[in-house]
Amino acid sequence: MKVGFIGVGTMGRHMAANLQKSGHALVINDTRKEAAASHLADGAAWADSPQAVAQQTDIVFTSLPGPVEVEAVALGDKGLLAGMSAGKVFFDLSTNSPTVMRRIHATFEKQGVHVLDAPVSGGPRGAESGKLAIWVGGDEGVFTKCKPVLDGFSDQAVYVGPIGAGSIAKLVHNCAGYMIQTAMAEVFTMGVKAGVDPLAIWKAVRQGARGRVRTFDSLADNFLPGKYDPPSFALRLAHKDVTLATQLAHEVKVPMRLAQLTLQEMTEALNRGWGERDSRVAMLLQNERAGVEINVDAAALKTVLDAEKRG
């Protein structure tokens, strides 16, 4: 396939370069032609508009700041829609709104063009090294057909579900990361103000139970299968731990907004009579508020985990 790439900024320039290294002929567009200088020197062709990129290629990737820019490139004057014919494929690699991607998908579908949302995760280093996750939403058959191209700049391109699913997965991932970041700042300031060197705390907690597990892996133990009995660690004991932490924060005058909210959740769960269930049972309260039931088949979870071990 001849590949179009629009947006060669912080992330896009590395992904485009890796596509070239993989042997793909590139046609590039950006708001600044000088941003593509190295790609052009390596043999890429320049196009003056997204429309021109689409006309010259079979598959187009966009890596742009956000929804406004993606809509402008896709649907604006001299945009992708004006240059794409039936059977061509458009992947948006940006962190985008699933609602926007569904709207773009519906518009392009009338013209027989395939649209998939495919946000990436790995940062500039991952984009440069090719150690990059891509979460794809859209037609699974199109994803499978195009995966060899995705593999040219990613080592973890996975199909998530229908259009919009990739963007939803990215928002879950990123929002969780920033929430955890905020929690880390909160507990570390408590520890430092209570008198412990920050490096010493960091070295210690990295070897604890939470430090030794990947962020999302523990969800497979209780939350995803909806299994909180028998407990690995009882809620009443976890409640005691968080109570002690908030008491320490009070003593050293450190605000602990997230810890106080966590304690409230755990207290409500205790008052449901869940004290002897697993400490993560408090997560059921959010399921209840959101009006969702999460109950993943244990065998399906095991299949995913076993596949990762083999990989």
ABEGO torsion letter per residue (X at the ends): XBBBBBGBBAAAAAAAAAAAAAGBBBBBBBABAAAAAAAAAAGBBBBABAAAAAAABABBBBBBABAAAAAAAAABBGBAAAABBBGBBBBBABBBBAAAAAAAAAAAAAAGBBBBBBBBBGEAAAAAAGBBBBBBBEBAAAAAAAAAAAAAABABBBBAEBBGAAAAAAAAAAAAAAAAAAAAAAAAAAAAAAGBBAAAAAAAAAABAAAABBAAAAAAAAAAAGBAOBBABBAAAAAAAAAAAAAAAAAAGBBBAAAAAAAAAAAAAAAAGAAABBAAAAAAAAAAAAGBBBBBBAAAAAAAAAAAAAX
